[in-house]
Amino acid sequence: MKNVKFNDLKITKIEIYNLNVPMKKPFTISLGVETNALNTAIKIHTNQDGLYGVGEASPTSFITGDTQESNFVMAKMLARLILGKNPLEIEERLYELNRELKFNPPVLGAFDMALYDILGKYTNMPLYALWGGKNDRVITTDMTVGISSPEEMAKEALEYKNAGFPAIKVKLGEGTKIDVARIKAIRKAVGMEIPIRIDANQGWNTVTAINTLNQLAKYDIEHCEEPIVRWNNSDLAIVKSKSPIPIMADESVFDHHDAYRLASMKACDYFNIKLAKSGGLNNALKIISIAESAGIKSQVGCMVETRLSLTALTHLVVARKNIVHFDIDSALFLSEDPVIGGITYGENGTITLPDTPGIGADFDQAFLNKMENAIIE
């Protein structure tokens, strides 16, 4: 296959699919309940035979403010905006997309992802190599326990420990008494050796957060994600100063502008980077740069995403050593796998990233053919 010259490459067609994948069971956090991955998949085709890029938008209405239905409409609008233009000019394309659409990072991230996929395939390089990385890291995901009774959460945590996962993430955020009871039950079940990370998903107020975190300190908690409402950065700094447990910003750090503000306020110890929050890989790289400059470490996390998005996310892990914690488990909660290629899960939560050009993953076209779709050309 002969390459079309860089300046002559054009976007010829964009396919948009509503991607529906049921979860194995409902997953509850303090903000709401998820039962399905209701995502949007896109394919950006070019005038080079066989060269296209794929991306995925994973909305969570109570976090990102969008839905599958709204993303399907917005994806068609964005597709028309970049049709006929050069996909390799990523900075220019992303500038146009972000100027056209504000505050909808999942669907913007899907286009970002697909454009980077095209660039990697065009240059015959995996994404991590484009960013100067080396595929030599040992990557192991934690496994997340959703909110339920202390007894049920302890049982689930023990199952994950026995399955070999190296760390357990626990959803909290419903009040000091019940949340402490949950961690107490989990520690009794799994012992003190395995790391436990907690995530309140904005569920506490400032006083409750400080009180709860101090009561949880004896259970050796590795870090706490987003203890209070996302917009109250000044109080997040207060919580951090009074907490014996390190604080991780999640919903309060959507993009690099948020990261700069939080770093300047000394409001957190970690950033949690998700492609559906950041608006894609380009902004995620900017967040990491700010983290490196501020002496803040990062974690990568996920919404209810398939292995497609999680493979793109893993390229970031390989390329940037600033990322020290890995929460890449959402595909393990899905009842079906619509992805070909991409990361593979091994024993004890290990993740292997292929050296395939671009993202190195694709959607199974037979699966997509069953989904509602639109074609812009």
N, C-alpha and C positions, 0 to 999 in steps of 0.2 A: 504494500500500500504506500503510495507516494504522498508525502506531506504537501498540503497546500501551503504556500509561503505565508509567513507570519502575518504580514499586512493584508493578505487576501482572504484570511479565514473569516467566515461569517456564520452567524446563527441563522439557520434555515427553518427550524421548526421546534416548538416546545410542547411536550406532552405533559398533561397534569392529571393526576389520579388521586381520588379519595381512597386512602389506604386504611382499611378496617381490619384490625387484628384483635380478637378477644383476649383478655387476660385469663390466666388459670383460675384466679379468684379475685374478688374485690380487694383493692389496696387502699387503706385509710390513712390519711394524715390529718393534722389539726385543721387544715383549710378545706378539706373535702374528700371525696371518694372517687377513685378511678376504677373502671370496670373494663375498658377497652382502649387500645391504641387507636385513636381516631386522627390519623395523620394525613399529610399530603405529600405525595411523591411527585417529583418532576424529572423530566429528561430533556436536556437541552441538546438538540442536534445541530450539526455543522455541515458545511459544504465539503468537508473532507469525508470520503466514504468510510463509514464505520466509526467515526469519531463523535462521541456524545458524552455528556456528563450527567450524573445523577445526584439528586439531593432529596432531603426529607425535612418536612416541617412537623414538629410535634407540639401542638398547642396544649396549654393547661389554662383554662379560662380563668381560674381563680389565682393564677400567678402571672401569666403573660397577657391575659385580657382578650384572647382571640379564640376561635373555634375552628373546627375542620371546615364548616360551611363558609365562614368569613375568609379563611385562607384560600379556599378554592376560587372564590370570586377575585380576591386580591392577586392570586397567582396569574390569573388570566390578564389582569391589568398590567402586571409587571412584565409578563411575557411579551405583550405588544410593545412595551417600551423599548426592549432590547433586541427585538427581532431585526435581523439584517445587519447587526453590528458585530464587531470583533470580540469574541469571548475571551481572548487572551489578554485584552486590555482590562484586567480585573479592577484596578483602582478606578478607572473611568466608569465601568459598568456599575460598580457598587455605589459610586457617588450618585449616579443617576437613579438607582433603585432607592437609596436612602433619602434622596431629595423628594422623590415621589410619594413615599410611604413612611409614616412615622409610627413608632411605638408598636410595631408588629414583628418582633424579632424572629419568631419561628419561620415564617414564610420568607423573610429576607434571608435568613440563614440557609434555607433550602437552595435558593439561587446562588448564594455565595459558595456553598458546598459543590454544586454542579459546575460552576465556573472553575474552581480549583481542580476538580476532577478532570476537566478538559485539559487544563494546563499540564497536569501531571502526565496524562496520556499522550499529549502532543509532544512532550519532551522525553517521553519514555522513562519517567522517574516517579517513584512513590512520593506522596506528599511530604513525608518526613525528610526525604533527601532534598527536595526543593528548599526546605527551610534549614538545611545544613545539619540535620540530625543523623543518628546512626541507630539501626534497629538492634540494639544490644542490651536493652533493659529487661529486667525481670518484672513483669506486670501481673499483679494479682488484684482482683476486685474483692471488695467487701460484699456482704449480702445484707439486705435491708429488711427489718421487721416492722410491719405496719402496726397501727394502733389497734389494740383490742384489750382484753382483760390481762392483768399481770400473768395469770397462769398460762393463757394461750400464747402470749408473747415469749414467755420463758421456754415453753415447749418448742416454739418455732426457732428461737435462738439456738437451742441445744441441737436441733436438727442441722442447722447451718454449721455449727462447730464440728459436729460429727462428720459432716460432708467435707470438711477440710478447709473451709473458707478461713482466711487469715485474720479477718476482723469482722465485727458485727456492727451495723448501723441501726439505731433504734429511733423510731418516730415517737415524739412526745409532744407536749404543748397543751395539756388539758388541765393543769393545776398541780401545785406542789405535792399534795398528798398522794394523788393517784400516780403521778409521774415518778415519784421516789419509790413507790410500791412496785412499779413496773421494773425499774432498774434493780432494785433489791432482789426481786424474784429471778430476774435474768442472771444476775451475778451468782446467785445461789445455784442456779442450774448449770452455768457454763464455767464457773470458777473465776479466778482472778488473772489468769495468764493471758487470755485472748483479749486484744484491744476492743473496747466498746466506744463507739462514736454516737452522739445523740443529735437529733434535729428537731427543734421545736416548731419549725415552719411558722414563725411569728406568733405562736400561740400564747406567749406570756406577756404580761405588762412588765414594766421595768422593775418594780418591787418584787413581783413574783419570780422574775428571772434571777435576780440576785439571790433571793432566798433559796430557790430551788437548786441553783448551781452550787451554792455553798453546802447544801445538804447532800448533794450527789458527789461531792469531791472525794469522799472516802471509798467510793466505788471505782476509782481510778479511770475516769473518763478521758479519752484522748482529746476530744474537742467537742464543742457545741455549735451547731449551725443555727443561724438566724433566730436568736432567742426572742426578739421583740419585733414589732411592726416595722416593715422595711424602710419607711420614710424617716423614721426617727433616728437619724445618724448620731445626733448629739447624745441621746440616751444610750445608744449602742456603745459609745465610747465610755460612758459611765459604767455600764454593765461590764465591759471588758476590764476596767480598772478595779472593779470589786469582785471579779470572778476568779476562783482558784482554777478554773477550767479554761483553756484557750478558746477564743471565740472565732468562729468562721462566718464570714459574710456570704450569704447565698442570694436570697431574693433582693437584697439591697445592693447587689453588684450585678447589674445587667450588662453594662458595657464599660469601656475604658474611662468614660467621664465619671461614672460612679466609682470606679477603682481609684481614680486620682483623688476624688473627694474623701473617700474613706481612709486612704493612706495619709492624706494631709491632716486628718482629724485624729489619727492613731486610734481608729475605732474598732479594729479587728486584728487578729493574728494570722488569719488565712483568708484567701479568696476561694470561692467555689465557682468554677467555670463550667457553664453548660452551653452548648451550641444553640439550643432553642432560646436561651436568654440573651446571649451576646449578639445574636444576629449573624452567627456564622464564624468561620475560622479566622477571617481577617481581624475582626474585633477581639476575638479570643487571644490572638497573638499580641495585640496591643495591651490587653489586660495583663498578660504575663510579663511584658516589658515593664509595666508600672510596678508590678509585684517585685520583680528583680531589683528595680531601682530603689524601692522602699524597704527592702529587706523582709518582704512578706512572702510566705510560701503559698502554694496553690494546691487545690484539689480539682479533679475533673469529676463532674456528675452528670446525671441524665434525667430527662423527663420520661415519658413512656415511649421510648424510641426502639426501633429495630436495630439489628446489627449493622445496617447501612450507616446510620448516624454514629453509632458507637465505634465503627471502624475509623471514620474520619476523626473522631475524638481521640482514638488511640494513636493516630499519627502525631497529634500534639504532644502526647505523653512521651513518645519516642524522641521528639525533636527538642523538648524543653525540660531540662533537669529541675527547673523550679517547681514542677508538678510532683508532689511527694505522696499524695493520697489518691486512690483510684476507686471511684464509685461508679462502676461500669456494668451494672447488673440488670438493667431494665429488660433486656431481651430474654433473660431467664424467667421472667414473669409472664411471658406471652405464650399462648396456647399453640401458635403456629409460627413458622419462620419463613417469611417471604423473600429472604435474601440469599443470593448465590455468592460464593466467595466470602471475603472479609475475615474479620477476626474469628478465631475459634477458642472455645472454652475448654480447658483441660482440668486435670485433677487439682484440687485445693485452690480453686478460683483462679488458676493461671490463665492468661490471655496471650495468644500468639497472633502477631500481626504479619500478614504476608507481604512480600516485596513486590507485589504487582504494581504497575504504573497507575498513577492517580490515587483514588481512594482504595481501589482494589476490591470493591464490592459492587454488586448490582442487584436490582430487584428481579425476581423471577417473573418473566413476562407473562407466563401462564397465570400467575396469581394476579398480576395487574389487570389482565384482560377481563377479570370478573368484577372489577371495580368501576364505579362511575368515573368518567374521564372527559377531558376536553383537549382539543388539539388547536394550537395557535400557529398558523403558517401564512 
